[in-house]
């Protein structure tokens, strides 16, 4: 996968989008850290493809660190102290 610096991507964003359309995903790096990946949208046309995309998204969300808010109910959701 092609890599590009944040500075280069910012100054040539139209070219970045054109390259993504032609060549596929590009990773944006800040120093040695990958901070973003720009890629064309997934083309999902079948019901099974949509189902698999949803399952992939759920799995990705499960791998994210917890927010540490604990359990809460609808009333606590609107409690200003959580904001």
Long-range contacts (C-beta under 8 A, 24 or more apart in sequence): 1-25, 1-26, 1-27, 1-37, 2-26, 2-27, 3-27, 3-28, 3-29, 3-34, 4-28, 4-29, 5-29, 5-30, 6-30, 6-35, 9-38
